Amino acid sequence: MAEVRQRKAPAVATEKHKPEASTTTDAQPAELEWSWSDYGSWPLSVRWAPAYVALIGVFIAVFYVNYVNDPGLDMSSTESCIATFNYTFRINAARHQAEHLSTHSWELGTAAEAVEELVDPQKTVFGRDPFPNDKIPSQGLHLDQALIWLHQKIRTNNQTLFADDWGVSDPAALGVAATMLGHRWPQYTDAATRQKDYLLKDAPKYINGAISHRREVAELWSDAVSMVPPFLAYYGVAMNDITLIKTAFKQIQLYRDVLSVSRGPKKGLWKHIVGPSEMADDGCWSTGNAWAAYGMVRVRATMTAWRPSNEEMTEEKKKLDRWIGEILDGAITTDDDESGLLRNYLGDDSWFGETSGTSLLAATAYRMAVLRPEIFGQEKYLSWADRKREAVAERIDDDGFAKPAVNPLKHNSREPAESSPEGESFLLMMGAAWRDCVCAGVCPQPGHA
């Protein structure tokens, strides 16, 4: 029996041990207790709590600054002004449409110019120093965004920069970009040279010597002033040839001699098309006047920015100022549509107000305000440009489309276009011109008028 009890004793001891184990388990929560005064006892969730709070605070601050509270325009430098500028419409959406929709030579060249003005303004003729050491700017390690997009669309194995059996002047719209690209790749300089030679030597000429807009018939279109003269002037700088800049000016003068209205309520405005074909158009097309005015502005800016022409071509600059002013004055005089937009044909109240010509003429006023603030920095021009810009901006949707825009391929159509490639580029030009005017301290800051 004793042996039996001895054998059972361990079993009893084991049974007695179970409550002790149970007691230990029940006591575990007590071991997890921690004290604020003892950092070592803090669990990880408590130790990391300040970091979580800080991250949440940073998120709230960033969200507030960027999405709730507008930090405002930073005028401490040109770069900061550009970086913080509010265009009041979705300008990047308009840029996408301009690049996506452009297929014709003049559309591609205009879109490239517009993107350059928006993204790399210091490289354009409107920059603070567009010709360092009297030379066109280099591209560095990376091409400008406009040139990256455009360079494969330029033909480097042809007489002109773009295949076009109809138009003479339109392929020249690619000329500035080709000249800039030639700074890195000589084949683009060669292509630009062939384009220049074609215009000056082989292209048909009007009876007064003006380069025709069309191949099969000598005909002058106001559109051509935005294609040919800016290219010839820029190429002249690249080749250190002031004669070409003088030729660019002379072509403007020859076009104006034929197209400018000399008397009546539309005095100073330009007719759209003069020539022997059925396309002749004596009306003052809003977009055509904008093409002419902005082309002159680009040549004017080139003359000013390049030291040799700035010093030698004083009288030519004065004449351009006057001619550009004539178009702006004519647009202001005929600005009577209740929409706030300029009519498709200026001075003709049977036409609807539309966004394309309005945008580019507003851009013209802003550019001239910076180039000649003593003349165009007046209330007459700046407040008018602001009203036109606001009227356009109100009609730009979330996809970047401005409506109603005239059909660019049917300028006399009474039906607005669903989309206009050149009209989208004009939005970029308008936004960039306004921004540069504000950042130059000529135009009032938004909200400070």
C-alpha positions as CSV (number, residue, x, y, z in Angstrom):
1,M,0.0,0.0,0.0
2,A,2.9,2.3,0.8
3,E,4.2,1.6,-2.7
4,V,0.9,2.4,-4.1
5,R,0.8,5.7,-2.2
6,Q,4.3,6.5,-3.3
7,R,3.3,5.9,-7.0
8,K,0.3,8.1,-6.6
9,A,2.2,10.9,-4.9
10,P,3.7,12.3,-8.0
11,A,0.3,12.2,-9.6
12,V,-1.1,14.2,-6.7
13,A,1.8,16.6,-7.0
14,T,1.2,17.0,-10.7
15,E,-2.5,17.7,-10.0
16,K,-1.5,20.3,-7.4
17,H,0.8,21.9,-10.0
18,K,-2.0,22.7,-12.4
19,P,-3.5,25.4,-10.3
20,E,-0.1,27.1,-10.1
21,A,0.1,27.1,-13.9
22,S,-3.4,28.5,-14.1
23,T,-2.5,31.1,-11.6
24,T,0.5,32.1,-13.8
25,T,-1.7,32.4,-16.8
26,D,-4.2,34.6,-15.0
27,A,-1.3,36.8,-13.9
28,Q,-0.1,37.6,-17.5
29,P,-2.1,40.7,-17.9
30,A,-0.5,42.2,-14.9
31,E,2.9,41.7,-16.6
32,L,1.6,43.8,-19.6
33,E,0.8,46.8,-17.5
34,W,2.9,49.9,-18.4
35,S,3.6,53.3,-16.9
36,W,3.9,56.7,-18.6
37,S,6.9,57.4,-16.3
38,D,8.7,54.2,-17.5
39,Y,9.5,54.6,-21.3
40,G,10.8,51.0,-21.4
41,S,7.4,49.7,-20.5
42,W,5.6,51.5,-23.3
43,P,4.2,49.2,-26.1
44,L,5.3,49.9,-29.7
45,S,1.9,51.3,-30.6
46,V,2.3,54.0,-28.0
47,R,5.9,54.7,-28.8
48,W,5.1,55.3,-32.5
49,A,2.0,57.4,-31.8
50,P,3.8,60.7,-32.1
51,A,5.1,59.8,-35.5
52,Y,1.7,58.8,-36.7
53,V,0.3,62.2,-35.4
54,A,3.1,64.1,-37.1
55,L,2.5,62.3,-40.5
56,I,-1.2,63.1,-40.3
57,G,-0.3,66.7,-39.5
58,V,2.0,67.0,-42.5
59,F,-0.7,65.5,-44.7
60,I,-3.3,68.0,-43.5
61,A,-0.8,70.9,-44.0
62,V,0.1,69.8,-47.5
63,F,-3.6,69.3,-48.4
64,Y,-4.5,72.6,-47.0
65,V,-1.8,74.6,-48.8
66,N,-2.3,72.9,-52.2
67,Y,-6.0,72.2,-52.3
68,V,-7.7,74.4,-49.8
69,N,-5.6,77.5,-49.3
70,D,-4.2,79.1,-52.5
71,P,-0.6,80.1,-51.6
72,G,-0.9,83.0,-54.1
73,L,1.4,84.4,-56.7
74,D,5.1,84.5,-55.7
75,M,6.6,87.6,-57.4
76,S,10.0,87.3,-55.8
77,S,11.5,86.2,-59.2
78,T,10.4,85.5,-62.7
79,E,10.9,81.8,-62.2
80,S,8.8,81.7,-59.0
81,C,6.1,83.8,-60.7
82,I,5.8,81.4,-63.5
83,A,5.8,78.4,-61.2
84,T,3.0,79.7,-59.0
85,F,0.9,81.3,-61.8
86,N,-2.8,80.5,-62.0
87,Y,-4.0,80.6,-65.6
88,T,-7.7,80.3,-64.4
89,F,-8.3,77.4,-66.9
90,R,-7.0,73.9,-67.5
91,I,-4.1,75.0,-69.7
92,N,-2.4,71.6,-69.6
93,A,-5.6,70.1,-71.0
94,A,-5.6,72.6,-73.8
95,R,-1.9,71.7,-74.4
96,H,-2.9,68.1,-74.7
97,Q,-5.5,68.9,-77.3
98,A,-3.2,71.1,-79.3
99,E,-0.6,68.4,-79.5
100,H,-3.1,65.6,-80.1
101,L,-5.2,67.3,-82.8
102,S,-2.5,69.0,-84.8
103,T,-1.7,67.3,-88.2
104,H,-1.2,70.1,-90.8
105,S,2.1,71.9,-91.1
106,W,0.8,75.2,-89.7
107,E,-1.0,73.5,-86.9
108,L,2.2,71.6,-85.9
109,G,4.4,74.7,-86.1
110,T,1.9,76.8,-84.1
111,A,1.5,74.1,-81.4
112,A,5.3,73.9,-81.0
113,E,5.6,77.6,-80.7
114,A,2.8,77.7,-78.1
115,V,4.3,74.9,-76.0
116,E,7.7,76.6,-76.1
117,E,6.1,79.8,-74.9
118,L,4.3,77.9,-72.1
119,V,7.0,75.6,-70.9
120,D,10.4,77.1,-72.0
121,P,9.6,80.8,-72.3
122,Q,13.2,81.8,-71.8
123,K,14.1,80.0,-75.1
124,T,11.5,82.0,-77.1
125,V,12.0,85.4,-78.6
126,F,9.9,86.8,-75.7
127,G,12.5,85.6,-73.1
128,R,14.7,87.9,-71.1
129,D,17.8,86.8,-73.1
130,P,16.7,84.6,-76.0
131,F,19.9,85.1,-77.9
132,P,22.8,84.8,-75.5
133,N,26.0,86.2,-77.0
134,D,23.9,87.1,-80.1
135,K,23.3,83.4,-80.9
136,I,20.2,81.2,-80.8
137,P,20.0,79.1,-77.5
138,S,21.6,75.7,-77.2
139,Q,19.5,72.7,-76.1
140,G,21.9,71.2,-73.5
141,L,21.5,67.6,-72.5
142,H,17.7,67.5,-73.1
143,L,15.7,68.9,-75.9
144,D,12.9,71.4,-75.1
145,Q,9.6,69.6,-74.6
146,A,8.2,71.3,-77.8
147,L,11.1,70.0,-79.9
148,I,10.9,66.5,-78.4
149,W,7.3,66.4,-79.6
150,L,7.9,68.0,-83.0
151,H,11.2,66.9,-84.3
152,Q,10.1,63.6,-86.0
153,K,7.4,65.5,-87.9
154,I,9.8,67.7,-89.7
155,R,11.1,66.5,-93.1
156,T,14.8,66.7,-93.5
157,N,15.0,65.2,-97.0
158,N,12.7,67.6,-98.8
159,Q,12.7,71.0,-100.4
160,T,10.3,72.2,-97.7
161,L,9.9,71.2,-94.1
162,F,6.6,69.4,-94.6
163,A,5.0,67.8,-97.6
164,D,2.4,70.2,-98.9
165,D,1.3,70.5,-102.6
166,W,-1.1,73.3,-101.8
167,G,0.5,75.8,-99.5
168,V,3.7,77.8,-99.8
169,S,3.9,79.5,-96.5
170,D,2.4,76.9,-94.2
171,P,5.5,74.6,-94.0
172,A,7.6,77.6,-93.0
173,A,5.6,77.5,-89.7
174,L,8.1,74.7,-88.7
175,G,11.1,76.8,-89.5
176,V,11.9,78.2,-86.1
177,A,11.8,74.7,-84.6
178,A,13.9,73.3,-87.4
179,T,16.5,76.1,-86.8
180,M,16.6,75.4,-83.1
181,L,17.0,71.7,-83.7
182,G,19.9,72.5,-86.2
183,H,21.9,73.6,-83.2
184,R,22.3,69.9,-82.4
185,W,21.7,68.1,-85.7
186,P,23.0,69.7,-88.9
187,Q,20.4,68.0,-91.1
188,Y,17.8,70.3,-89.6
189,T,19.8,73.3,-90.4
190,D,20.1,72.0,-93.9
191,A,16.4,71.5,-94.1
192,A,15.7,75.0,-92.8
193,T,18.1,76.4,-95.4
194,R,16.3,74.6,-98.2
195,Q,13.0,76.0,-96.9
196,K,14.4,79.5,-96.8
197,D,15.8,79.1,-100.4
198,Y,12.4,77.9,-101.6
199,L,10.6,80.8,-100.2
200,L,12.9,83.4,-101.5
201,K,13.9,81.9,-104.9
202,D,11.3,79.4,-106.1
203,A,8.0,80.2,-104.5
204,P,5.4,82.1,-106.6
205,K,5.3,85.9,-105.8
206,Y,2.4,88.3,-105.9
207,I,2.6,91.2,-108.3
208,N,4.3,93.4,-105.6
209,G,6.9,90.7,-104.7
210,A,5.2,89.3,-101.7
211,I,5.6,85.6,-101.2
212,S,2.4,83.8,-102.2
213,H,0.5,81.8,-99.6
214,R,-0.4,79.2,-102.3
215,R,1.5,77.2,-104.9
216,E,-0.8,77.1,-107.9
217,V,-1.8,80.8,-107.8
218,A,-0.2,83.9,-106.5
219,E,-2.4,84.9,-103.6
220,L,-2.0,86.6,-100.3
221,W,-3.6,85.4,-97.1
222,S,-3.2,87.2,-93.8
223,D,-2.4,83.8,-92.2
224,A,1.0,83.8,-93.9
225,V,2.4,86.6,-91.8
226,S,2.6,84.1,-88.8
227,M,4.4,81.5,-90.9
228,V,7.1,83.1,-93.1
229,P,8.4,86.3,-91.5
230,P,9.0,84.9,-88.0
231,F,11.0,82.0,-89.6
232,L,13.1,84.3,-91.8
233,A,13.8,86.6,-88.9
234,Y,14.9,83.8,-86.6
235,Y,16.9,82.0,-89.2
236,G,18.6,85.4,-89.8
237,V,19.7,85.5,-86.2
238,A,21.0,81.9,-86.4
239,M,23.0,82.7,-89.5
240,N,24.1,86.2,-88.2
241,D,22.5,87.7,-91.3
242,I,20.6,90.9,-90.6
243,T,19.6,91.0,-94.3
244,L,17.1,88.2,-93.7
245,I,15.5,90.1,-90.8
246,K,15.1,93.0,-93.1
247,T,13.5,90.6,-95.6
248,A,11.1,89.4,-93.0
249,F,10.1,93.0,-92.3
250,K,9.8,93.7,-96.0
251,Q,7.4,90.8,-96.5
252,I,5.2,92.1,-93.7
253,Q,5.2,95.5,-95.4
254,L,4.3,94.0,-98.8
255,Y,1.4,92.0,-97.2
256,R,0.1,95.0,-95.4
257,D,0.2,97.1,-98.5
258,V,-2.3,94.8,-100.1
259,L,-4.4,93.5,-97.2
260,S,-4.8,96.5,-94.8
261,V,-8.1,98.4,-94.9
262,S,-7.3,102.1,-95.4
263,R,-10.6,103.8,-94.7
264,G,-14.0,103.3,-93.1
265,P,-15.1,101.7,-89.8
266,K,-12.7,98.8,-90.3
267,K,-9.7,101.0,-90.9
268,G,-6.5,99.3,-89.8
269,L,-7.8,95.8,-90.0
270,W,-6.6,93.3,-92.6
271,K,-8.6,91.6,-95.3
272,H,-8.3,87.9,-95.2
273,I,-7.5,86.9,-98.8
274,V,-6.6,88.9,-101.9
275,G,-5.9,87.1,-105.2
276,P,-7.4,85.9,-108.4
277,S,-9.0,82.7,-107.2
278,E,-12.5,81.9,-106.0
279,M,-11.2,82.0,-102.4
280,A,-10.7,85.7,-102.4
281,D,-12.2,87.2,-99.2
282,D,-12.4,90.9,-98.5
283,G,-13.8,90.3,-95.0
284,C,-11.8,91.1,-91.9
285,W,-11.5,87.5,-90.5
286,S,-10.8,87.7,-86.8
287,T,-8.3,84.8,-86.8
288,G,-6.6,86.2,-89.9
289,N,-6.1,89.5,-88.2
290,A,-4.8,87.6,-85.2
291,W,-2.4,85.6,-87.4
292,A,-1.0,88.8,-88.9
293,A,-0.7,90.7,-85.6
294,Y,1.0,87.9,-83.7
295,G,3.3,87.2,-86.6
296,M,4.4,90.8,-86.5
297,V,4.8,90.6,-82.7
298,R,7.2,87.7,-83.1
299,V,9.3,89.5,-85.6
300,R,9.2,92.6,-83.5
301,A,10.4,90.6,-80.5
302,T,13.2,89.0,-82.6
303,M,14.4,92.4,-83.8
304,T,14.5,93.7,-80.2
305,A,16.2,90.7,-78.7
306,W,19.0,90.5,-81.2
307,R,21.5,93.2,-80.6
308,P,22.5,94.0,-84.2
309,S,18.9,94.4,-85.4
310,N,17.9,96.2,-82.3
311,E,20.5,98.8,-83.0
312,E,20.1,99.1,-86.7
313,M,16.4,98.7,-87.3
314,T,14.8,101.4,-85.2
315,E,12.5,102.7,-87.9
316,E,11.3,99.2,-88.8
317,K,10.4,98.5,-85.1
318,K,8.4,101.8,-85.0
319,K,6.5,100.8,-88.1
320,L,5.7,97.4,-86.7
321,D,4.4,99.0,-83.5
322,R,2.1,101.1,-85.5
323,W,0.8,98.3,-87.7
324,I,0.2,96.0,-84.8
325,G,-1.6,98.9,-83.0
326,E,-3.8,99.4,-86.1
327,I,-5.1,95.9,-85.9
328,L,-5.7,96.0,-82.1
329,D,-7.4,99.4,-82.5
330,G,-9.6,98.0,-85.2
331,A,-10.5,94.9,-83.1
332,I,-11.4,97.2,-80.1
333,T,-13.5,99.4,-82.3
334,T,-15.5,96.5,-83.8
335,D,-15.8,94.6,-80.5
336,D,-19.6,94.7,-80.0
337,D,-20.8,91.1,-79.5
338,E,-22.7,90.7,-76.3
339,S,-20.8,87.4,-75.6
340,G,-17.6,89.4,-74.9
341,L,-15.9,87.5,-77.7
342,L,-14.8,89.0,-81.0
343,R,-17.0,88.2,-84.0
344,N,-15.7,85.7,-86.5
345,Y,-15.6,88.6,-89.1
346,L,-14.8,91.8,-87.4
347,G,-17.3,94.6,-88.0
348,D,-20.0,92.3,-89.3
349,D,-22.8,91.9,-86.8
350,S,-24.2,88.8,-88.7
351,W,-21.4,86.7,-87.3
352,F,-21.1,84.9,-83.9
353,G,-18.5,85.6,-81.4
354,E,-15.7,83.0,-81.3
355,T,-12.8,82.0,-79.2
356,S,-9.8,81.5,-81.6
357,G,-9.3,85.0,-82.9
358,T,-10.2,86.5,-79.6
359,S,-7.5,84.4,-77.8
360,L,-4.7,85.3,-80.1
361,L,-5.5,89.0,-80.3
362,A,-5.6,89.1,-76.5
363,A,-2.1,87.4,-76.6
364,T,-1.0,90.1,-79.0
365,A,-2.0,92.9,-76.7
366,Y,-0.2,91.3,-73.7
367,R,3.0,90.7,-75.7
368,M,3.0,94.3,-76.9
369,A,2.4,95.6,-73.4
370,V,5.7,94.1,-72.4
371,L,7.6,95.1,-75.6
372,R,6.3,98.7,-75.6
373,P,4.7,99.4,-72.2
374,E,4.6,103.1,-72.8
375,I,2.1,102.5,-75.6
376,F,0.4,99.2,-75.1
377,G,0.6,99.1,-71.3
378,Q,-2.2,101.6,-71.1
379,E,-5.6,100.8,-69.7
380,K,-7.1,100.9,-73.2
381,Y,-5.3,97.8,-74.2
382,L,-4.7,95.9,-71.0
383,S,-8.3,96.1,-69.7
384,W,-9.6,95.1,-73.1
385,A,-7.2,92.1,-73.3
386,D,-8.3,91.1,-69.8
387,R,-12.0,91.1,-70.8
388,K,-11.3,89.1,-73.9
389,R,-9.2,86.6,-72.0
390,E,-11.9,86.2,-69.3
391,A,-14.6,85.8,-72.0
392,V,-12.6,83.0,-73.5
393,A,-11.7,81.3,-70.2
394,E,-15.4,81.1,-69.3
395,R,-15.9,78.9,-72.3
396,I,-13.1,76.4,-71.8
397,D,-14.4,73.1,-70.6
398,D,-12.6,70.5,-68.4
399,D,-11.2,68.8,-71.5
400,G,-9.5,72.0,-72.5
401,F,-11.8,72.9,-75.4
402,A,-12.8,76.5,-76.0
403,K,-16.2,76.9,-77.7
404,P,-17.5,78.3,-80.0
405,A,-14.4,78.2,-82.2
406,V,-14.5,78.9,-85.9
407,N,-13.8,75.9,-88.2
408,P,-10.1,76.6,-89.1
409,L,-10.6,74.8,-92.5
410,K,-13.8,76.6,-93.3
411,H,-13.4,80.1,-92.1
412,N,-16.7,81.2,-93.6
413,S,-18.7,78.4,-92.1
414,R,-21.6,79.5,-89.9
415,E,-21.3,76.3,-87.9
416,P,-18.6,76.4,-85.1
417,A,-16.0,73.6,-85.0
418,E,-16.2,70.8,-82.5
419,S,-12.5,71.3,-82.0
420,S,-9.8,73.5,-83.5
421,P,-6.1,72.5,-83.3
422,E,-4.9,76.1,-83.9
423,G,-7.5,77.4,-81.5
424,E,-6.1,75.2,-78.7
425,S,-2.6,76.5,-79.4
426,F,-4.0,80.1,-79.2
427,L,-5.2,79.3,-75.7
428,L,-1.6,78.4,-74.7
429,M,-0.3,81.6,-76.3
430,M,-2.9,83.7,-74.5
431,G,-2.2,82.1,-71.1
432,A,1.6,82.4,-71.5
433,A,1.4,86.0,-72.8
434,W,-0.8,87.0,-69.8
435,R,1.5,85.2,-67.4
436,D,4.6,86.9,-68.8
437,C,2.9,90.3,-68.7
438,V,2.0,89.8,-65.0
439,C,5.5,88.5,-64.1
440,A,7.1,91.4,-65.9
441,G,5.1,93.8,-63.6
442,V,3.3,95.4,-66.5
443,C,-0.1,93.7,-66.2
444,P,-1.7,93.9,-62.7
445,Q,-1.6,90.8,-60.6
446,P,-4.8,88.8,-60.6
447,G,-7.1,90.2,-57.9
448,H,-5.1,93.4,-57.7
449,A,-6.6,95.3,-60.7
